[in-house]
Amino acid sequence: MRILLFAMTNVAVLLVFGVIARIFGLDQWIYQSTGINYTGLLIWCALFGMGGSLVSLMLSKTIAKTSMRVQLIKEPQSEQEQWLHRTVVKLAEEAGIGMPEIGIFPDQAANAFATGASKNNALVAVSAGLLQRFDRDSVEAVLGHEIAHVANGDMVTMTLLQGVLNTFVLFISRVLGSIIDQAVFKNENGRGMGSFLISMVLQVVFGFLASMITCWFSRYREFRADAGGAQYAGGRKMIRALQSLQAEQHPAHMPERLAAFGIRPAGGVKALFATHPPLAERIERLQQQLA
């Protein structure tokens, strides 16, 4: 349900953009007397499709800190905070990235996430539950996994992918809406109400298909982050951390955009809309790599 809500939210945003553009005539310049100006339409779709994703990326750390109530470790006080700081410094140096901000968020589920606009402007946060129940070797591996997300540029890549998919969802739905409007409703320029309504319906359909592609890529980069965590913290530590997560009974609670970069999924989702591969599959992949 969580992934479904994410997909519906993305589709809803595209629909809102389309309705606003129609009401205020923001898209009229893409039409000509003979039909659609395809170059103009592609530029218009890119502005809306990429714009929202890029703004979201720029605000990702601020949104994460607020929504997850992250307490930043600016000057480590306790022994645990000092250890966290030393560990992240070591992992960041190993990965060749700038020192990320470090934080703890009040969730009893064992989890962690990374976000930020670039490799040198990131945030890595761990849950209170992770620190309470996991040994330090496992926590180090989890931190290594999140550092690998940052080093691999996953936040930027996912944002660009979503922006490109949004662009083509808007473009294809508009083109097909216009074609169907001309063929069925006999509007010569393809600008009738039929074109608008059809394009809205197609945005919903194509939006869900695009979400499947995004989730597929998210699952792929989880394997890469596991491999990175094994490289930075140690393979046995990474496997042990995943096995501990597998044994956890606490459900994960995290907004979808952050959960996509978390160490564990929320569970209970259909395979095509899952942002994470099954933990058993991730463990098996690492074991094969270490064999």
Secondary structure, DSSP 4 states (H G I P E B T S, - for coil): -HHHHHHHHHHHHHHHHHHHHHHHTTTGGGEETTEE-HHHHHHHHHHHHHHHHHHHHHTHHHHHHHHTT-EE-SS--SHHHHHHHHHHHHHHHHHT-PPPEEEEE--SS--EEEEEEETTEEEEEEEHHHHHHS-HHHHHHHHHHHHHHHHTTHHHHHHHHHHHHHHHHHHHHHHHHHHHHHHHS--TTS-SHHHHHHHHHHHHHHHHHHHHHHHHHHHHHHHHHHHHHHHHH-HHHHHHHHHHHHH--SPP---HHHHTTBSS------GGG-SS--HHHHHHHHHHHH-
